[in-house]
Amino acid sequence: MTFNEFSFHKELLKGIKIAGFREASPIQEMAIPIIAKGEDLVGQAHTGTGKTAAFGLPLINKIANKEIERALVITPTRELATQVSDELYHLGRFCGIRTITVYGGVGYGRQIALINKGVQVVVATPGRLKDLYKKGKIDAFNPEIVVLDEADEMLDMGFLEEIKEIFEYIPQNRQTLLFSATMPDPIKELANNILTQPQFISVVGQDESTTNNVIEQYYYVINEAQRDKAIVTLLETEKIKKCIVFCRMKREVDRLTEHLQAMGFNASGLHGDLEQLERETIVKAYRRGETQIMVATDVAARGLDVKDVSHVFNYHIPFDPQSYVHRIGRTGRAGKSGKAITLVSTEEFRELQRIQKEVGAEMKLATIHIEDEMDLEEVMNFDSLETMVREVEVNDKAIDFIDSMEDMDYHEFVERVVSILLQQKTSASGQIGFDENTVIGMLDEFEGEQKVARQNNRKRKRR
């Protein structure tokens, strides 16, 4: 369907055209008519399928047609709240739509003033929104449409109780929309409590098959000491537009970011300990393409939806299968191709296999051959180098060549010859990642050691 078929307000259609939207995505085609009729909705869809426009367009249309006055969108993270607010503003700007983003880490004053002034769309994170309602700061804000975006992410981040409390302050005569990539039991229970006879739609089956096709997934089995060398080599050899490098911990993000910057890469780090203004600046620079490499923790990257992310690198294997799915889903957006690469040690390999089995991912074992340039220190460290130079038989052609260069200063001549030597590369001098036979052998050896350790442990217990 084209967007002209939805009977949208003419000023909204103008915003849609400028945004470059032509045909509705599956989630938009299913959700928009239901929302337009005023029914509650549960939509199952991953980020990147167009669900912001799926709920945003009918929401804006209702405001433009004066069917409603205010709407509330609740998102799990500040980054996603800012992103959703920006998209709704740009789609509805010709309709005079005013949006505000509400989150913690900044002062209350301006947020409260704008809400009470009559802004039409509030996009908020659960913690700050609950505080504002609880302290009676926004009593006059009574949204007629409420959207819960990325509900399962809010569950994972521990916001479920805040969500339940927020709905105690919101009028019952509202339209409620819930969007989630997965439907665990707590989310189903929440939907039963806050929605009224909702319609259920899902594009997850379609989306997952598309995602499996467009995201190539590879893994490299490495020694722990190879990790930095591996990520640097991959960043140098892969054709990257933008990429995200996922680390498990904040200190890993800081250290790796500094290392990559020292190696000349255009990299920034993102984690929860950064000040809010600094986080916003980093994300905006990344979106605009001023930064090519984002090094981030899982929590910091939740809800981070950036176009043209060609690669995702797992510097360390994630803690669980859900995190793996979340991480690689940052690439391969909207049907575009993407590549996910995971670095894993032999000790972690069984964990990778478990993730592979649970998420049904097709991951390919990979290696990369590297050719290292000689440096002066390597040349000077050759065994018996001095003896070799002194004892080598001089070739007549070398004499003729030197005679032909008689117009060049002797020292300059030697410097240039040594420089040529330093530019030469050794052939296939190294490799990142073990091949399949080596991995199997190492796993057998590792399992043998584990078996012996378990037997020794049982013997000690018997004693």
PLY file of the C-alpha trace (Angstrom):
ply
format ascii 1.0
element vertex 463
property float x
property float y
property float z
element edge 462
property int vertex1
property int vertex2
end_header
0.00 0.00 0.00
1.06 3.59 -0.60
0.53 6.14 2.17
-2.01 8.01 0.02
-4.39 5.06 0.56
-4.69 5.74 4.32
-6.65 9.00 3.96
-4.14 10.95 6.02
-4.34 14.71 6.59
-2.80 16.56 3.62
-0.17 18.25 5.81
0.85 14.87 7.19
1.19 13.48 3.66
3.55 16.36 2.93
5.75 15.32 5.88
5.65 11.68 4.75
6.75 12.62 1.22
9.68 14.74 2.43
10.74 11.91 4.76
11.06 9.73 1.65
8.37 7.21 2.59
6.69 5.62 -0.42
5.14 2.26 0.43
3.99 1.03 3.82
5.99 -1.73 5.52
4.08 -4.85 6.71
3.79 -3.59 10.31
2.53 -0.20 9.07
0.02 -1.75 6.69
-1.44 -3.88 9.50
-1.26 -1.40 12.40
-2.38 1.90 10.88
-6.03 0.90 10.11
-6.48 -0.62 13.60
-5.08 2.45 15.36
-7.13 4.75 13.12
-10.31 2.97 14.31
-9.38 3.66 17.94
-8.79 0.05 18.97
-6.11 -1.12 21.39
-3.24 -2.98 19.77
-0.44 -5.43 20.60
2.17 -5.44 17.84
5.07 -7.88 17.73
7.92 -6.51 15.61
11.63 -5.87 15.87
13.27 -2.45 15.73
13.96 -1.43 12.15
10.65 -2.68 10.71
9.07 0.79 10.66
7.01 0.55 13.82
7.66 4.16 14.92
5.79 5.33 11.83
3.27 2.50 12.33
2.02 4.09 15.54
3.28 7.64 14.88
1.43 8.36 11.64
-2.11 7.52 12.84
-1.32 9.25 16.15
-0.27 12.47 14.37
-3.24 12.20 12.01
-5.66 12.08 14.95
-4.05 15.23 16.43
-4.09 17.01 13.04
-7.81 16.18 12.63
-8.47 17.30 16.23
-9.74 13.86 17.23
-7.31 13.91 20.19
-5.14 16.56 21.84
-2.28 14.66 23.48
-0.32 11.44 23.18
2.33 9.70 25.28
5.07 7.34 24.05
7.11 5.42 26.66
10.49 4.01 25.59
13.17 2.12 27.57
16.15 4.43 26.91
17.00 8.09 26.50
18.55 7.45 23.09
15.41 5.76 21.76
13.19 8.46 23.28
15.17 11.15 21.47
15.07 9.21 18.22
11.29 8.59 18.37
10.62 12.23 19.32
12.69 13.48 16.37
10.94 11.18 13.90
7.46 12.16 15.10
8.37 15.84 14.91
9.68 15.58 11.35
6.68 13.58 10.15
4.21 15.98 11.76
5.97 19.32 11.39
3.56 20.64 8.73
0.68 19.74 11.05
2.17 21.94 13.78
3.00 18.95 15.99
5.15 19.79 19.01
7.05 17.02 20.76
9.18 16.87 23.90
11.58 14.22 25.17
11.43 13.52 28.91
14.23 11.60 30.66
16.40 11.64 33.75
19.84 13.14 34.16
18.72 16.69 33.34
16.67 19.32 35.19
12.90 19.00 35.69
12.01 22.64 35.02
11.95 22.90 31.24
10.30 19.48 30.82
7.49 20.34 33.25
6.97 23.78 31.71
6.62 22.44 28.16
4.28 19.61 29.16
2.00 21.96 31.10
2.17 24.49 28.25
0.29 22.04 26.02
2.86 20.14 23.97
0.96 17.46 22.04
3.36 14.50 22.11
5.49 13.48 25.09
8.14 10.77 24.55
9.48 9.64 27.92
11.55 7.07 29.75
9.79 5.25 32.63
11.87 6.51 35.57
11.52 10.26 34.98
7.89 9.96 33.88
6.96 8.09 37.07
8.70 10.76 39.19
6.80 13.57 37.45
3.45 11.87 37.96
4.22 10.83 41.54
5.26 14.35 42.55
2.16 15.86 40.96
4.18 17.92 38.48
2.13 17.00 35.36
-1.38 16.41 36.70
-2.86 18.28 33.73
-1.27 15.93 31.18
-3.94 13.36 30.29
-2.97 11.54 27.07
-5.70 10.00 24.95
-3.25 7.61 23.25
-0.45 5.81 25.13
2.25 3.80 23.35
4.58 1.34 25.06
7.52 0.91 22.68
10.08 -1.93 23.06
8.12 -3.42 25.99
10.41 -6.45 26.34
13.44 -4.16 26.61
11.71 -2.37 29.50
11.15 -5.73 31.15
14.84 -6.66 30.71
15.93 -3.32 32.19
13.70 -3.74 35.25
11.12 -1.06 34.43
8.00 -3.23 34.70
6.95 -1.93 38.15
7.45 1.68 37.02
5.23 1.00 34.00
2.47 -0.44 36.18
2.65 2.57 38.51
2.56 5.05 35.60
-0.69 3.55 34.32
-2.31 4.24 37.70
-2.02 7.97 36.91
-3.29 7.79 33.32
-7.06 8.04 32.61
-8.83 4.77 31.78
-10.60 6.17 28.71
-7.54 5.99 26.51
-6.29 4.02 23.51
-3.28 1.86 24.41
-0.73 0.43 21.99
2.01 -2.03 23.01
4.92 -2.99 20.75
7.46 -5.68 21.61
9.95 -7.87 19.73
9.23 -10.84 22.00
6.26 -11.80 24.15
7.45 -13.30 27.46
4.79 -14.07 30.06
5.25 -10.82 32.09
4.60 -8.77 28.92
1.48 -10.81 28.11
0.27 -10.25 31.68
0.96 -6.51 31.39
-0.97 -6.36 28.12
-3.96 -8.08 29.75
-3.94 -5.52 32.58
-3.54 -2.26 30.63
-5.21 -2.95 27.27
-8.89 -3.42 26.45
-9.82 -6.12 23.94
-6.69 -5.49 21.88
-6.04 -6.59 18.32
-2.89 -8.70 17.90
-0.56 -8.40 14.92
2.91 -9.83 14.29
5.57 -9.51 11.63
8.28 -11.30 13.62
8.15 -14.47 11.50
8.62 -12.48 8.29
11.23 -10.26 9.87
13.29 -13.12 11.29
13.50 -14.88 7.93
14.57 -11.61 6.33
17.11 -10.95 9.06
18.64 -14.41 8.68
19.07 -13.79 4.97
20.51 -10.28 5.08
22.87 -10.59 8.06
25.96 -12.68 7.38
27.25 -14.14 10.65
30.87 -15.17 11.20
33.02 -16.09 14.17
36.77 -16.26 14.74
38.21 -18.65 17.32
41.26 -16.89 18.78
43.72 -16.93 21.64
42.81 -14.41 24.33
46.02 -12.46 23.60
44.93 -12.04 19.96
41.73 -10.11 20.72
43.02 -6.57 20.12
45.04 -7.60 17.07
42.00 -9.40 15.68
39.61 -6.45 16.02
42.16 -4.03 14.53
42.83 -6.36 11.59
39.12 -6.85 10.94
38.44 -3.11 11.08
41.24 -2.58 8.56
40.17 -5.33 6.14
36.34 -5.21 6.21
34.51 -2.70 4.00
32.84 -0.72 6.79
30.38 2.17 6.52
29.52 2.37 10.20
29.98 -0.31 12.81
29.33 -1.08 16.46
31.87 -2.98 18.56
30.15 -4.55 21.57
32.00 -5.02 24.84
30.71 -6.58 28.05
31.91 -3.94 30.52
32.34 -0.17 30.70
36.07 -0.39 31.41
36.49 -2.53 28.28
34.72 0.16 26.25
37.03 2.88 27.58
40.22 0.88 27.07
39.35 -0.40 23.59
38.17 3.05 22.43
41.48 4.58 23.51
43.39 1.77 21.80
41.51 2.19 18.51
41.91 5.97 18.59
45.64 5.53 19.18
45.72 3.26 16.10
44.16 6.05 14.03
40.55 4.84 13.91
37.60 7.24 14.09
36.05 5.68 17.20
33.88 6.78 20.15
32.83 4.94 23.30
29.32 4.75 24.75
28.32 3.42 28.17
26.08 4.25 31.11
28.66 6.15 33.18
28.89 9.00 30.68
27.06 12.24 31.40
23.79 12.62 29.51
24.99 15.56 27.40
28.12 13.62 26.42
26.03 10.57 25.46
23.77 12.69 23.26
26.73 14.36 21.56
28.37 10.96 20.83
25.17 9.44 19.41
24.42 12.48 17.23
27.95 12.46 15.80
27.60 8.74 15.05
24.23 9.23 13.34
25.61 12.04 11.19
28.55 9.85 10.13
31.15 11.99 11.89
32.14 8.86 13.85
32.56 5.56 12.02
33.10 3.15 14.94
30.93 3.02 18.08
32.34 0.95 20.96
29.48 0.25 23.36
28.03 -1.87 26.12
24.72 -3.70 25.62
22.79 -1.34 27.91
24.11 1.80 26.22
23.19 0.50 22.77
19.63 -0.58 23.63
17.21 1.11 21.27
20.07 2.65 19.27
18.63 2.64 15.75
21.14 4.09 13.27
20.98 3.79 9.50
23.79 2.27 7.41
25.42 0.19 10.15
27.21 -2.30 7.92
28.96 -4.33 10.65
28.50 -5.45 14.23
31.52 -6.85 16.06
31.26 -8.83 19.27
34.61 -8.09 20.90
33.50 -10.53 23.60
30.73 -13.08 23.25
27.50 -11.77 24.85
26.19 -13.20 28.12
23.01 -14.72 26.65
21.25 -15.53 23.35
18.87 -12.56 23.64
21.81 -10.17 23.83
23.30 -11.77 20.72
20.06 -11.25 18.80
19.83 -7.66 20.05
23.43 -6.91 19.09
23.39 -8.25 15.54
20.02 -6.62 14.96
21.77 -3.23 14.88
22.82 -4.09 11.30
20.82 -5.44 8.36
18.09 -2.85 8.93
15.06 -2.46 6.67
16.16 -5.26 4.35
19.70 -3.97 3.83
22.57 -6.41 4.12
24.79 -6.51 7.19
27.60 -8.51 8.74
27.99 -9.75 12.33
31.41 -10.96 13.50
32.09 -12.57 16.89
35.48 -13.13 18.50
35.51 -16.18 20.75
38.23 -18.01 22.68
38.39 -21.81 22.79
37.07 -21.70 26.38
34.03 -19.72 25.18
33.36 -21.86 22.11
30.78 -24.12 23.78
28.85 -21.03 24.89
28.82 -19.78 21.30
27.44 -23.14 20.18
24.65 -22.85 22.77
23.73 -19.38 21.50
23.85 -20.62 17.92
21.46 -23.47 18.74
19.00 -21.35 20.73
18.67 -18.52 18.20
18.90 -20.79 15.15
21.67 -18.70 13.65
23.88 -19.86 10.80
27.37 -18.78 11.87
30.40 -19.53 9.72
33.89 -20.18 11.09
36.37 -17.77 9.52
40.08 -17.00 9.47
42.00 -14.09 8.05
45.58 -14.21 6.79
47.67 -11.13 7.54
50.88 -9.87 6.06
53.07 -7.84 8.40
55.48 -5.16 7.26
59.06 -5.54 8.46
60.30 -2.76 10.68
63.89 -1.72 11.37
63.92 -3.49 14.72
62.98 -6.78 13.04
65.70 -6.32 10.41
68.34 -5.58 13.02
67.30 -8.61 15.06
67.98 -11.19 12.34
70.40 -13.81 13.72
73.98 -13.27 12.58
72.90 -10.27 10.46
76.33 -8.66 10.73
78.05 -11.90 9.68
75.67 -12.29 6.74
76.44 -8.76 5.51
80.18 -9.17 5.86
80.37 -12.62 4.26
77.86 -12.33 1.40
79.41 -12.62 -2.06
79.03 -9.36 -3.98
77.06 -9.72 -7.20
78.51 -8.04 -10.33
75.08 -6.57 -11.10
75.10 -4.86 -7.70
78.40 -3.16 -8.61
76.98 -2.00 -11.96
73.85 -0.69 -10.25
75.82 1.29 -7.64
78.03 2.75 -10.39
74.90 3.94 -12.22
73.84 5.85 -9.07
77.15 7.71 -8.69
75.39 11.10 -8.76
73.62 10.25 -5.46
75.19 10.83 -2.03
76.40 7.52 -0.55
74.43 7.82 2.72
71.28 8.85 0.88
71.71 5.81 -1.40
72.00 3.41 1.57
69.00 5.02 3.31
66.86 4.58 0.22
67.88 0.93 -0.26
67.06 0.15 3.39
63.74 1.97 3.02
62.86 -0.27 0.05
63.68 -3.28 2.21
61.39 -2.04 4.98
58.50 -1.62 2.54
58.65 -5.25 1.47
56.08 -7.54 3.06
56.55 -11.07 4.19
54.19 -13.58 2.62
51.29 -14.85 4.74
53.18 -14.16 7.96
50.24 -14.56 10.30
46.62 -15.60 10.72
43.71 -14.36 12.81
41.49 -17.24 13.91
42.06 -20.99 13.97
40.85 -23.21 11.14
38.25 -25.94 11.70
40.68 -28.84 12.22
42.69 -26.86 14.76
39.53 -25.82 16.63
38.32 -29.45 16.82
41.73 -30.57 18.10
41.85 -27.80 20.72
38.31 -28.60 21.87
39.15 -32.29 22.24
42.23 -31.37 24.25
40.26 -28.90 26.37
37.48 -31.43 27.06
40.09 -34.04 27.95
41.63 -31.66 30.49
38.18 -30.89 31.89
37.41 -34.61 32.22
40.66 -35.24 34.09
39.96 -32.26 36.36
36.46 -33.59 37.18
37.86 -37.06 37.95
40.54 -35.59 40.24
37.90 -33.47 41.95
35.73 -36.53 42.63
38.74 -38.40 44.03
39.50 -35.51 46.40
35.89 -35.48 47.59
35.96 -39.24 48.30
39.08 -38.79 50.41
0 1
1 2
2 3
3 4
4 5
5 6
6 7
7 8
8 9
9 10
10 11
11 12
12 13
13 14
14 15
15 16
16 17
17 18
18 19
19 20
20 21
21 22
22 23
23 24
24 25
25 26
26 27
27 28
28 29
29 30
30 31
31 32
32 33
33 34
34 35
35 36
36 37
37 38
38 39
39 40
40 41
41 42
42 43
43 44
44 45
45 46
46 47
47 48
48 49
49 50
50 51
51 52
52 53
53 54
54 55
55 56
56 57
57 58
58 59
59 60
60 61
61 62
62 63
63 64
64 65
65 66
66 67
67 68
68 69
69 70
70 71
71 72
72 73
73 74
74 75
75 76
76 77
77 78
78 79
79 80
80 81
81 82
82 83
83 84
84 85
85 86
86 87
87 88
88 89
89 90
90 91
91 92
92 93
93 94
94 95
95 96
96 97
97 98
98 99
99 100
100 101
101 102
102 103
103 104
104 105
105 106
106 107
107 108
108 109
109 110
110 111
111 112
112 113
113 114
114 115
115 116
116 117
117 118
118 119
119 120
120 121
121 122
122 123
123 124
124 125
125 126
126 127
127 128
128 129
129 130
130 131
131 132
132 133
133 134
134 135
135 136
136 137
137 138
138 139
139 140
140 141
141 142
142 143
143 144
144 145
145 146
146 147
147 148
148 149
149 150
150 151
151 152
152 153
153 154
154 155
155 156
156 157
157 158
158 159
159 160
160 161
161 162
162 163
163 164
164 165
165 166
166 167
167 168
168 169
169 170
170 171
171 172
172 173
173 174
174 175
175 176
176 177
177 178
178 179
179 180
180 181
181 182
182 183
183 184
184 185
185 186
186 187
187 188
188 189
189 190
190 191
191 192
192 193
193 194
194 195
195 196
196 197
197 198
198 199
199 200
200 201
201 202
202 203
203 204
204 205
205 206
206 207
207 208
208 209
209 210
210 211
211 212
212 213
213 214
214 215
215 216
216 217
217 218
218 219
219 220
220 221
221 222
222 223
223 224
224 225
225 226
226 227
227 228
228 229
229 230
230 231
231 232
232 233
233 234
234 235
235 236
236 237
237 238
238 239
239 240
240 241
241 242
242 243
243 244
244 245
245 246
246 247
247 248
248 249
249 250
250 251
251 252
252 253
253 254
254 255
255 256
256 257
257 258
258 259
259 260
260 261
261 262
262 263
263 264
264 265
265 266
266 267
267 268
268 269
269 270
270 271
271 272
272 273
273 274
274 275
275 276
276 277
277 278
278 279
279 280
280 281
281 282
282 283
283 284
284 285
285 286
286 287
287 288
288 289
289 290
290 291
291 292
292 293
293 294
294 295
295 296
296 297
297 298
298 299
299 300
300 301
301 302
302 303
303 304
304 305
305 306
306 307
307 308
308 309
309 310
310 311
311 312
312 313
313 314
314 315
315 316
316 317
317 318
318 319
319 320
320 321
321 322
322 323
323 324
324 325
325 326
326 327
327 328
328 329
329 330
330 331
331 332
332 333
333 334
334 335
335 336
336 337
337 338
338 339
339 340
340 341
341 342
342 343
343 344
344 345
345 346
346 347
347 348
348 349
349 350
350 351
351 352
352 353
353 354
354 355
355 356
356 357
357 358
358 359
359 360
360 361
361 362
362 363
363 364
364 365
365 366
366 367
367 368
368 369
369 370
370 371
371 372
372 373
373 374
374 375
375 376
376 377
377 378
378 379
379 380
380 381
381 382
382 383
383 384
384 385
385 386
386 387
387 388
388 389
389 390
390 391
391 392
392 393
393 394
394 395
395 396
396 397
397 398
398 399
399 400
400 401
401 402
402 403
403 404
404 405
405 406
406 407
407 408
408 409
409 410
410 411
411 412
412 413
413 414
414 415
415 416
416 417
417 418
418 419
419 420
420 421
421 422
422 423
423 424
424 425
425 426
426 427
427 428
428 429
429 430
430 431
431 432
432 433
433 434
434 435
435 436
436 437
437 438
438 439
439 440
440 441
441 442
442 443
443 444
444 445
445 446
446 447
447 448
448 449
449 450
450 451
451 452
452 453
453 454
454 455
455 456
456 457
457 458
458 459
459 460
460 461
461 462
